[in-house]
Amino acid sequence: MGMPSVPQLLIILVIVVLIFGAKRLKNLGGDLGSAVKGFKQAVKDQDATPAELEDGSDQSDATVMRQTDDQKST
């Protein structure tokens, strides 16, 4: 069994929109985008050199705290 064709994908998309609603799917997409962005940031931070981590020059903790505060205020 191979990949679904374009008409099959469109039918699946219509069914999903009918079940969940467009607004809920939009919110889900935004949440997914934020999760991917956070994951990429974590991978980037993990690649930092040990010297950067020891001297505290990495500002990711402040950025994460700022983003968390922004999310709480909305």
PyMOL commands that set and color helices and strands:
alter all, ss='L'
color gray80, all
select helices_A, chain A and resi 6-20+22-46+50-55+60-73
alter helices_A, ss='H'
color red, helices_A
deselect
rebuild
show_as cartoon
